[in-house]
């Protein structure tokens, strides 16, 4: 199992549009492509920050799913439609995580 924690930093004034796009457009596409979203967060005191955590069976599955997402025509259309007034994202970071053998949620 591999997890991916992603942090998006929205451009000023674009945080709500970013969250709305993620909820209304990105999450359904993720679901269709088998990308499991476990949690979404905002950061107190950082209104432009948005985080989400995904889970994949393997690094190879993650790579294939994210490649499919990037090439998805529905995603490309949603991104273009949401950015007619400029990009929503100022930046992003991604951290891949694997659970320890003593992680409580990984016990069989």
C-alpha distances in whole Angstrom, upper triangle without the diagonal:
4,7,10,13,17,20,23,27,29,32,35,36,33,30,31,31,28,27,29,27,24,24,27,26,22,20,22,21,17,18,20,17,14,13,12,14,13,16,19,21,25,26,29,32,30,31,30,26,23,20,17,13,11,7,6,5,5,8,11,10,10,13,15,14,16,18,19,20,22,24,24,28,27,25,28,31,29,29,32,34,32,34,37,38,36,32,30,28,30,26,23,20,16,14,11,9,7,8,10,11,14,12,14,12,9,12,13
4,7,10,13,17,20,23,26,29,32,33,30,27,29,29,25,24,26,25,21,23,25,24,20,19,21,20,16,17,19,17,14,12,11,12,12,15,17,19,22,23,27,29,27,28,26,23,20,17,14,10,8,6,5,6,6,6,10,9,8,11,13,13,13,16,18,18,19,22,22,26,26,23,26,29,27,26,30,31,30,31,34,35,33,29,27,25,26,23,19,16,13,10,7,6,5,7,11,13,15,13,15,13,11,15,16
4,7,10,13,16,20,22,26,28,29,27,24,25,25,22,21,23,22,18,20,22,21,18,16,19,18,15,16,18,16,14,11,10,10,9,11,13,15,18,20,23,25,23,24,23,19,17,13,10,7,6,4,6,9,9,9,12,11,9,12,14,13,13,16,18,17,18,21,22,25,24,22,24,27,25,24,28,29,27,28,32,33,30,26,24,22,23,20,16,14,10,8,6,5,6,8,12,14,16,13,15,12,12,16,17
4,6,10,13,16,19,22,25,26,23,21,22,23,19,18,21,19,16,18,21,19,16,15,18,17,13,16,18,16,14,11,10,10,10,11,12,14,16,17,21,23,21,22,20,16,14,10,8,6,5,6,8,11,11,10,13,12,9,11,14,12,11,14,16,15,16,19,20,23,22,19,22,24,22,21,25,26,24,25,29,29,27,23,21,18,20,16,13,10,7,6,4,6,9,11,15,18,19,16,18,16,15,19,21
4,7,10,13,16,20,22,23,21,18,20,20,17,16,19,18,15,17,20,19,16,15,18,18,15,17,20,18,17,13,12,10,10,9,10,11,13,14,17,19,17,18,16,13,11,7,6,5,7,9,12,15,15,14,17,16,12,14,17,15,13,17,19,16,17,21,21,24,23,20,22,25,22,21,24,26,23,24,27,27,25,21,19,16,17,14,11,8,6,5,6,7,11,13,16,19,20,16,18,16,17,21,23
4,7,10,13,16,19,20,17,15,17,17,14,13,17,16,12,15,18,17,14,14,17,17,14,17,19,18,17,13,13,11,12,11,10,10,12,13,17,18,15,16,14,10,8,6,5,6,8,11,14,17,17,15,18,17,13,14,17,15,13,16,17,15,15,19,19,22,21,18,19,22,19,17,21,22,20,20,24,24,21,18,15,13,14,11,7,6,4,6,9,11,14,16,20,23,23,20,22,20,21,24,26
4,7,10,13,15,17,15,12,15,15,12,12,16,15,13,15,18,18,15,15,19,19,16,19,22,21,20,16,16,13,14,12,10,9,9,10,14,15,12,12,10,7,6,4,7,9,12,15,17,21,21,19,21,21,17,18,20,18,16,18,20,17,17,21,21,24,22,19,20,22,20,17,21,22,19,19,22,22,19,16,13,10,11,8,5,5,6,9,12,14,17,19,22,25,26,22,24,22,23,27,29
4,6,10,12,14,11,9,12,12,9,10,13,13,11,14,16,16,13,15,18,18,16,19,22,21,21,17,18,15,16,14,11,11,10,11,14,15,11,11,8,6,5,6,9,12,14,17,20,23,23,21,23,22,18,19,21,19,16,18,20,17,16,20,20,22,20,17,18,20,17,14,17,19,15,15,19,18,16,12,9,7,8,6,4,7,9,12,15,17,21,23,26,29,29,26,27,25,27,30,32
4,7,9,11,9,8,11,12,9,11,14,14,13,16,18,18,16,18,21,21,20,23,25,24,25,21,21,18,19,17,14,12,10,11,13,13,9,9,5,5,6,9,12,15,17,21,23,27,27,25,27,26,22,22,25,23,19,22,23,20,19,22,23,24,23,19,20,21,19,16,18,19,16,15,18,17,14,11,9,6,6,5,6,9,12,15,18,20,24,26,28,32,32,29,30,28,30,33,36
4,6,8,6,5,9,9,7,9,12,12,12,15,17,17,15,18,21,20,20,23,25,25,25,22,22,20,21,18,15,14,11,12,15,14,10,9,5,6,8,11,14,17,19,23,25,29,29,27,29,28,24,24,26,24,20,22,24,20,19,22,22,23,21,18,18,19,17,14,16,16,13,12,15,13,11,9,6,4,5,7,9,12,15,18,21,23,27,29,32,35,35,32,33,31,32,36,38
4,6,5,7,10,10,9,12,14,14,15,18,19,19,18,21,23,23,23,26,28,27,28,25,26,23,25,22,19,17,15,15,17,16,12,10,7,10,11,15,17,21,23,27,29,32,32,30,31,30,27,27,28,26,23,25,26,22,21,24,24,24,23,20,19,20,18,15,16,16,13,11,14,11,9,7,6,5,5,8,11,14,18,21,24,27,30,32,35,38,39,35,37,35,36,40,42
4,6,7,10,11,11,13,15,16,17,19,21,21,21,23,26,26,26,29,30,30,31,28,28,25,27,24,20,18,15,15,16,14,11,9,7,11,13,16,20,23,26,29,32,35,35,33,35,34,30,30,32,30,26,28,29,26,24,27,27,27,26,23,22,23,20,17,18,18,15,13,15,12,11,10,9,9,8,12,14,17,21,24,27,29,33,34,37,41,40,37,38,36,38,42,44
4,6,8,8,10,12,13,14,16,18,19,19,20,22,24,25,25,28,30,30,31,28,28,25,26,23,20,18,15,16,16,15,12,9,8,12,13,17,20,24,26,30,32,36,36,34,36,34,31,31,33,30,27,29,29,26,25,27,27,27,25,22,22,22,19,17,18,17,13,13,14,11,11,11,9,11,11,14,16,20,22,25,29,31,34,36,38,42,41,38,39,37,39,42,44
4,6,5,6,9,10,11,12,14,15,16,16,18,21,21,21,24,26,26,27,24,25,22,23,21,17,16,14,15,17,16,13,10,8,10,11,15,17,21,23,27,29,33,33,31,32,31,28,28,29,26,24,25,26,22,21,24,23,23,21,18,18,18,15,13,15,14,10,10,12,10,9,8,5,8,9,12,14,17,20,23,26,28,32,33,36,39,39,36,37,34,36,40,41
4,5,5,6,9,10,11,12,14,15,15,16,19,20,20,22,25,25,26,22,22,19,20,17,14,12,10,12,13,13,10,7,5,7,8,12,14,18,20,24,27,30,31,29,31,29,26,27,28,25,22,25,25,21,21,24,23,24,21,18,19,19,16,14,16,16,12,12,15,13,13,11,7,9,10,12,13,16,18,21,24,25,29,30,33,36,36,33,33,31,33,36,38
4,5,5,6,9,10,11,12,14,14,15,18,19,20,21,24,24,25,23,22,19,20,17,14,13,11,13,15,15,13,9,9,10,10,13,15,19,21,25,27,31,32,31,32,30,27,28,29,26,24,26,26,22,22,25,23,23,21,18,19,19,15,15,17,15,11,13,15,14,14,13,9,11,14,15,16,19,21,23,26,27,30,32,35,38,37,34,34,31,33,37,38
4,6,5,6,9,10,10,11,12,14,16,17,18,20,22,23,24,22,22,19,21,19,15,15,14,16,18,18,16,12,11,12,11,14,16,19,21,25,27,31,31,30,31,29,26,27,27,24,22,24,23,20,19,22,20,20,17,15,16,15,12,11,13,11,8,9,12,11,11,10,7,10,13,15,16,19,21,24,26,28,31,32,36,39,39,35,35,33,34,38,39
4,5,5,6,9,10,10,10,12,15,15,15,18,20,20,21,19,19,16,18,16,12,13,12,14,17,17,14,12,9,10,8,11,12,16,17,21,23,27,28,26,28,26,22,23,24,21,19,21,21,17,17,19,18,19,16,14,15,15,11,10,13,12,8,10,13,13,12,10,6,8,11,12,12,15,17,20,22,24,27,29,32,35,35,32,32,30,31,35,36
4,5,5,6,8,10,10,10,13,15,15,17,19,20,20,17,17,14,16,13,10,10,10,13,15,16,14,11,10,10,8,10,11,14,16,20,22,26,27,26,28,25,22,24,24,21,19,22,21,18,18,21,20,20,17,15,17,17,13,13,15,15,11,13,16,16,15,13,10,11,14,14,14,16,17,20,22,23,26,27,31,33,33,30,30,27,29,32,34
4,5,5,6,8,9,10,12,14,15,16,18,19,20,18,18,15,17,15,12,13,13,16,18,20,17,14,13,14,11,13,14,17,18,22,24,28,29,28,29,27,24,25,25,22,20,23,22,18,19,21,19,19,16,14,16,15,11,12,14,13,10,12,15,15,16,14,11,13,16,17,17,20,20,23,25,26,29,30,33,36,36,32,32,29,31,34,35
4,5,5,5,6,9,10,11,12,14,16,17,18,16,17,15,17,16,13,15,15,18,21,22,19,16,14,14,12,14,13,16,17,20,22,26,27,26,27,24,21,22,22,19,17,19,18,15,15,17,15,15,12,10,12,12,8,8,11,10,7,10,13,14,14,12,10,12,15,16,16,18,19,22,23,25,28,29,33,36,36,32,33,30,31,34,35
4,6,6,5,6,9,10,10,12,14,15,16,13,13,11,14,12,10,12,13,16,19,21,18,16,14,13,10,11,10,13,13,17,19,22,23,23,24,21,18,20,20,17,15,17,17,13,14,17,15,16,13,11,13,13,10,10,13,13,11,13,16,17,16,14,11,12,15,15,14,16,16,19,20,22,24,26,29,32,32,29,29,26,27,31,31
4,6,6,6,8,10,10,11,14,15,16,14,13,11,13,12,10,12,13,17,19,21,19,17,16,15,12,12,11,14,14,17,20,23,25,25,26,23,20,22,22,18,17,20,19,15,17,19,17,18,14,13,16,15,12,13,16,15,13,16,19,19,19,17,14,15,19,19,17,19,19,21,22,23,26,27,30,32,32,29,28,25,27,30,31
4,6,7,7,9,11,12,13,15,16,15,15,14,16,15,14,16,17,20,23,25,22,20,18,18,15,16,15,17,17,20,22,25,27,26,27,24,22,23,23,19,18,20,19,15,17,19,16,16,12,11,14,13,10,12,14,13,11,15,17,18,19,17,15,17,20,21,20,22,22,24,25,26,28,30,33,35,36,32,32,28,30,33,33
4,6,6,7,9,10,11,13,15,13,15,13,17,16,15,17,18,22,24,26,23,21,19,19,16,16,15,17,16,19,20,23,25,24,24,22,19,20,20,16,15,17,15,12,13,15,12,12,9,8,11,10,7,9,12,11,10,13,16,18,18,16,14,15,19,19,18,20,20,23,23,25,27,29,33,35,36,32,32,29,30,33,33
4,6,5,6,9,10,11,12,10,12,10,14,14,12,15,17,20,23,25,22,20,18,17,14,14,12,13,13,15,17,20,21,21,21,18,16,17,17,13,12,14,13,9,11,13,11,12,9,7,10,11,8,9,13,13,11,14,17,19,18,15,13,14,18,17,16,17,17,19,20,22,24,26,29,32,32,29,29,26,27,30,31
4,5,5,6,9,10,10,9,9,8,11,11,11,14,16,20,23,25,22,21,19,18,14,13,11,12,11,13,15,18,20,20,21,18,16,17,17,13,13,16,14,11,13,15,13,15,12,10,14,14,12,13,16,16,15,17,21,22,21,19,16,17,20,19,17,18,17,19,19,21,22,24,27,30,30,27,27,23,24,27,28
4,5,5,6,9,10,10,10,10,14,15,14,18,20,23,26,29,26,24,23,21,18,17,15,15,14,16,17,19,21,22,22,18,17,19,17,14,14,16,14,11,14,15,12,13,10,10,14,14,11,14,17,16,16,19,21,23,23,21,19,20,23,23,21,22,21,22,22,23,25,26,30,32,32,29,29,25,26,29,29
4,5,5,6,9,8,11,11,15,16,16,19,21,24,28,30,27,25,23,22,18,18,15,15,13,15,15,18,20,20,19,16,15,16,14,11,11,13,10,8,11,11,8,10,8,7,11,12,10,12,15,15,15,18,20,23,22,20,18,19,22,21,19,21,19,21,21,23,24,26,30,32,33,29,30,26,26,30,29
4,5,5,6,5,7,8,12,13,13,17,19,23,26,28,25,24,22,20,17,15,12,12,10,11,12,15,16,16,16,13,12,13,12,9,9,12,10,7,11,12,10,13,11,10,13,15,13,14,17,18,17,19,22,24,23,20,19,18,22,20,18,18,17,18,17,19,20,22,26,28,29,26,26,23,23,26,26
4,5,5,6,7,8,11,14,15,18,21,24,28,30,28,26,25,23,19,17,14,14,11,12,12,15,17,18,18,14,13,16,14,11,12,15,12,10,14,15,13,15,13,12,16,17,15,17,20,20,20,22,25,27,26,24,22,22,25,24,21,22,20,21,20,21,21,23,26,28,29,26,26,22,22,25,25
4,6,8,10,12,15,17,18,22,24,28,31,33,31,29,27,26,22,21,17,17,14,15,14,16,18,19,18,14,14,16,14,10,12,14,11,10,13,14,11,13,11,11,15,16,15,17,20,20,20,23,25,28,27,25,23,23,27,25,23,24,22,23,22,23,24,25,29,30,32,29,29,25,25,28,27
4,6,9,11,15,17,18,22,24,27,31,33,30,29,27,25,21,20,17,16,12,13,11,14,15,15,14,11,11,12,10,6,9,10,7,7,11,11,9,12,12,11,14,16,15,17,20,21,21,23,26,28,27,24,23,22,26,24,21,22,19,20,19,21,21,23,27,28,30,27,28,24,24,26,26
4,6,9,12,15,17,21,24,27,30,32,30,29,27,25,21,19,15,14,10,10,9,11,13,14,13,10,10,12,10,7,10,12,10,10,14,15,13,16,15,14,18,19,18,19,23,24,23,25,28,30,29,26,24,24,27,25,22,22,19,19,18,18,19,20,24,25,27,24,24,21,20,23,22
4,6,10,12,14,17,20,23,26,29,26,26,24,21,18,15,12,10,7,7,7,10,12,12,13,9,8,11,10,7,8,11,10,9,12,14,13,16,15,14,17,19,17,18,21,22,21,23,26,28,27,24,22,21,23,21,18,18,15,16,14,15,16,18,22,23,25,22,22,19,19,22,22
4,6,9,12,15,19,21,25,27,25,25,23,21,17,14,11,8,5,6,7,10,12,14,15,11,10,13,13,10,11,15,14,13,16,18,17,20,18,16,20,22,19,20,24,24,23,25,28,30,28,25,23,22,24,22,19,18,16,16,14,15,15,16,20,21,22,19,19,16,16,19,19
4,6,8,11,15,18,21,24,22,21,20,17,13,11,7,6,4,7,10,13,15,16,17,14,12,15,16,13,13,16,16,14,16,19,18,20,18,16,20,21,19,19,23,23,21,23,27,28,26,23,20,19,22,20,17,16,14,15,14,14,16,16,20,22,22,19,19,16,17,20,21
4,7,10,14,17,20,23,21,21,21,17,14,11,8,6,6,7,11,13,16,17,19,16,14,18,19,16,16,20,19,17,20,23,21,24,22,20,23,25,22,22,26,26,24,26,30,30,29,26,23,21,24,22,18,17,15,15,14,13,14,14,18,20,20,16,16,12,14,17,18
4,7,10,13,16,19,18,18,17,14,11,8,6,5,7,10,14,17,19,19,22,19,17,20,21,18,17,21,21,19,21,24,23,25,23,20,23,25,22,21,25,25,23,25,28,28,27,24,21,20,22,20,17,16,15,15,15,14,16,16,19,21,21,17,17,14,16,19,21
4,7,10,13,16,15,14,14,11,7,6,4,7,9,13,16,19,21,21,23,21,18,21,22,19,18,21,21,18,20,23,22,24,22,19,22,23,20,19,23,23,20,22,25,25,24,21,17,16,18,17,15,15,14,15,16,16,18,19,22,24,24,20,20,18,20,23,25
4,7,10,13,11,11,11,9,6,5,6,9,12,15,19,22,24,23,26,24,21,23,25,22,20,24,24,21,22,26,25,27,24,22,24,25,22,21,24,24,21,22,26,25,24,21,17,16,18,16,14,14,14,15,17,17,20,20,23,25,25,21,21,19,21,25,27
4,7,9,8,7,8,6,5,6,9,12,15,19,22,26,27,26,28,27,23,25,27,24,22,26,26,23,24,27,26,28,26,23,25,25,22,21,24,24,20,21,24,23,22,19,16,15,16,15,14,15,16,17,19,19,22,23,25,28,27,24,24,22,25,28,30
4,6,5,7,8,6,7,8,11,14,18,21,24,28,28,27,30,29,25,27,29,27,25,28,29,26,26,30,29,31,29,26,27,28,25,23,26,26,23,23,26,25,23,21,17,16,16,15,14,15,16,17,20,20,23,23,25,29,27,24,24,23,26,29,32
4,6,7,10,9,10,12,15,17,21,24,28,31,32,31,34,33,29,31,33,31,28,32,33,29,30,33,33,34,32,29,30,31,28,26,29,29,25,25,28,26,25,23,20,19,18,18,18,18,20,20,23,23,26,26,28,31,29,26,26,26,28,31,34
4,6,9,9,12,14,17,20,24,27,30,34,34,33,36,35,31,33,35,32,30,33,34,31,31,34,34,35,33,30,31,32,29,27,29,29,25,25,28,25,24,22,19,18,17,18,18,18,21,22,25,25,28,29,30,34,32,29,30,29,31,34,37
4,6,6,9,11,15,18,21,25,28,32,32,30,33,32,28,29,32,29,27,30,31,27,27,31,31,32,30,27,28,29,25,23,26,26,22,22,25,22,21,19,16,14,14,14,14,15,18,19,22,23,27,27,30,33,32,29,29,28,31,34,37
4,6,8,11,15,18,22,25,28,32,32,31,33,32,28,30,32,29,26,29,30,26,26,29,29,30,28,25,26,26,23,21,23,23,19,19,22,20,18,17,13,13,13,14,15,16,19,21,24,25,28,29,32,35,34,30,31,30,32,35,38
4,7,10,14,17,20,24,27,30,30,29,31,30,26,27,29,26,23,26,27,24,23,26,26,27,25,22,23,23,20,18,20,20,17,16,19,17,15,13,10,9,9,10,11,14,16,19,22,23,27,28,31,34,34,30,31,30,32,35,37
4,7,10,14,17,20,23,27,27,26,28,27,23,24,26,24,21,24,25,22,22,25,25,26,25,21,22,24,21,18,21,21,18,18,21,20,18,15,12,10,10,10,9,11,13,15,18,20,23,24,27,31,30,27,28,26,28,31,34
4,7,11,14,17,20,24,24,23,25,24,20,22,24,21,19,22,22,19,19,23,22,24,22,19,20,22,18,17,20,20,17,17,21,20,18,15,12,10,12,11,9,11,12,14,17,18,21,22,25,29,28,25,25,23,25,29,31
4,7,10,14,17,20,21,20,22,21,18,19,21,19,17,20,21,18,19,22,22,24,22,19,21,23,20,18,21,22,19,20,23,23,21,18,14,13,14,12,10,10,10,11,13,14,18,19,22,25,25,21,22,20,22,25,27
4,7,10,14,17,18,17,20,18,15,17,19,16,14,18,19,16,17,21,20,22,21,17,20,22,19,18,21,22,19,21,24,24,23,19,16,15,16,14,11,11,10,11,12,13,16,17,20,23,23,19,20,18,19,23,24
4,7,10,14,15,15,17,15,12,15,17,15,14,17,18,16,18,21,20,23,22,19,22,24,21,20,24,25,22,24,27,28,26,22,19,18,19,17,13,12,10,10,10,10,12,13,17,19,20,16,17,14,15,19,21
4,7,11,12,12,14,12,9,12,14,11,11,15,15,13,16,19,18,21,20,17,20,23,20,20,24,25,23,24,28,29,27,23,21,19,21,18,15,14,11,11,10,10,12,13,17,19,20,17,17,14,15,18,19
4,7,9,10,12,10,8,12,13,11,12,15,16,15,17,20,20,23,22,20,23,25,23,23,26,28,26,27,31,32,30,27,24,23,24,22,18,16,13,12,10,9,10,11,15,16,18,15,16,13,12,16,16
4,5,7,9,6,6,9,10,9,10,13,14,14,16,19,19,22,22,20,22,25,24,23,27,28,27,29,32,33,31,28,26,24,26,23,20,18,14,13,10,10,10,12,15,17,19,16,18,15,13,16,17
4,7,8,6,8,11,11,11,13,16,16,17,19,21,21,25,24,23,25,28,27,27,30,32,31,32,36,37,35,31,30,28,30,27,23,21,17,16,13,12,11,12,15,16,18,16,18,15,12,15,15
4,5,5,6,9,10,11,12,14,15,16,18,20,21,25,25,23,25,28,27,27,30,32,31,32,36,37,35,31,30,27,29,26,22,20,16,15,11,11,10,12,15,16,19,17,19,17,14,17,17
4,5,5,6,9,10,11,12,14,15,16,18,20,24,24,22,24,27,26,25,28,31,30,30,34,35,32,29,28,25,26,23,20,17,14,12,9,10,10,13,16,18,20,19,21,19,17,20,20
4,5,5,6,9,10,11,12,14,15,17,18,22,23,21,23,26,26,25,28,30,30,30,34,35,33,29,29,26,28,25,21,20,16,16,12,14,14,17,19,21,24,22,24,22,20,23,22
4,5,5,6,9,10,11,12,14,15,16,20,21,19,21,24,24,23,26,28,28,29,32,34,32,28,27,25,27,24,21,20,16,16,13,14,14,16,20,21,24,22,23,21,19,21,21
4,6,5,6,8,10,10,12,14,15,19,19,17,19,22,21,21,24,26,25,26,29,31,29,25,24,22,24,21,17,16,13,13,10,12,12,15,19,21,23,21,23,20,18,22,22
4,6,5,6,9,10,11,12,14,18,19,17,18,22,21,20,23,26,25,25,29,30,28,24,24,22,23,20,17,16,13,13,11,14,15,18,21,23,26,24,26,23,22,25,25
4,6,5,6,9,10,11,12,16,17,16,17,20,20,20,23,25,25,26,29,31,28,25,25,23,25,23,20,19,16,17,15,17,18,21,24,26,28,26,28,25,23,26,26
4,5,5,6,9,10,10,14,15,13,15,18,18,18,20,22,22,23,26,29,27,23,22,21,24,21,18,18,15,16,14,17,17,20,24,25,28,25,26,23,22,25,25
4,5,5,6,9,10,13,14,11,13,16,16,15,18,20,20,20,24,26,23,20,19,18,20,18,15,15,12,14,13,16,17,20,24,26,28,26,27,24,23,27,27
4,5,5,6,9,12,14,12,13,16,16,16,18,21,21,21,24,26,24,21,21,19,21,19,17,17,15,17,16,19,20,23,27,29,31,29,31,28,27,30,30
4,6,5,6,10,11,10,11,14,15,15,17,19,20,21,24,26,24,21,21,20,23,21,19,20,18,19,18,21,22,25,28,30,33,30,31,28,27,30,30
4,5,5,9,9,7,9,12,12,12,14,16,16,18,21,23,21,18,18,17,20,18,16,17,16,18,17,20,22,24,28,30,32,29,30,27,27,30,30
4,6,9,10,7,8,11,12,10,13,15,16,16,19,21,19,16,16,15,18,17,15,16,15,18,18,21,23,26,30,32,34,31,33,30,29,33,33
4,6,9,8,7,11,12,12,13,16,17,17,20,22,21,18,19,19,21,20,19,20,19,22,21,24,26,29,33,35,37,34,36,32,32,35,35
4,6,5,6,9,10,11,12,14,16,17,19,22,21,19,19,19,22,21,20,21,20,23,22,25,27,29,33,35,37,34,35,32,31,35,34
4,5,5,6,9,10,11,12,14,15,17,20,20,18,19,20,23,23,22,24,23,26,26,29,30,33,37,39,41,38,38,35,35,38,38
4,6,5,6,9,10,11,12,14,16,19,19,17,17,19,22,22,21,23,23,26,26,28,30,32,36,38,40,36,37,34,34,37,37
4,5,5,6,8,10,11,12,15,17,17,15,14,15,19,18,17,20,19,22,22,25,27,30,33,36,37,34,35,31,32,35,35
4,6,5,6,9,10,11,13,16,15,13,14,15,18,18,18,20,20,24,24,27,30,32,36,38,40,37,38,35,35,38,38
4,5,5,6,9,10,11,15,15,14,14,16,20,20,20,23,23,27,27,30,33,35,39,41,42,39,40,37,37,40,41
4,6,5,6,9,11,13,13,12,12,14,18,18,18,21,22,25,26,28,31,33,37,39,40,37,37,34,35,38,39
4,6,5,6,9,11,11,9,9,11,14,15,15,18,19,23,24,27,30,32,36,38,39,36,37,34,35,38,39
4,6,5,7,10,9,9,10,13,16,17,18,21,22,26,27,30,33,36,39,42,43,40,41,38,38,42,42
4,6,6,9,10,10,11,14,17,19,20,23,24,28,29,32,35,37,41,43,44,41,41,38,39,43,43
4,6,8,8,8,8,11,14,16,17,21,22,25,27,30,33,35,38,41,42,38,39,36,37,41,42
4,5,5,5,6,10,12,15,16,20,22,25,27,30,33,36,39,42,43,40,41,38,39,42,43
4,6,8,10,13,15,18,20,23,25,29,31,34,37,40,43,46,47,43,44,41,42,46,47
4,7,9,12,14,17,19,23,25,29,32,34,38,40,43,46,47,43,44,42,43,47,48
4,7,9,10,13,16,20,22,26,29,32,35,38,41,44,45,41,42,40,41,45,46
4,6,7,10,12,16,19,22,25,28,31,34,37,40,41,38,39,37,37,41,43
4,7,9,11,15,17,21,23,26,29,31,35,38,38,35,36,34,35,38,40
4,5,7,11,14,17,20,23,27,29,32,35,36,33,34,32,33,36,38
4,7,11,14,17,21,24,27,30,32,36,36,33,35,33,34,38,40
4,7,10,14,17,20,24,26,29,33,33,30,32,30,31,35,37
4,7,10,13,16,20,23,25,29,30,27,29,27,27,31,33
4,7,10,13,17,19,22,26,26,24,26,24,25,28,31
4,7,10,13,16,19,22,24,21,23,22,22,25,27
4,6,10,13,15,19,20,18,20,19,19,22,25
4,7,10,13,16,18,16,19,17,16,20,22
4,7,9,13,14,12,15,14,13,16,19
4,7,10,12,10,13,12,10,14,16
4,7,8,6,9,9,7,10,13
4,5,5,9,10,8,10,13
4,6,9,10,7,8,11
4,6,9,8,8,11
4,6,5,7,11
4,6,6,10
4,6,8
4,6
4
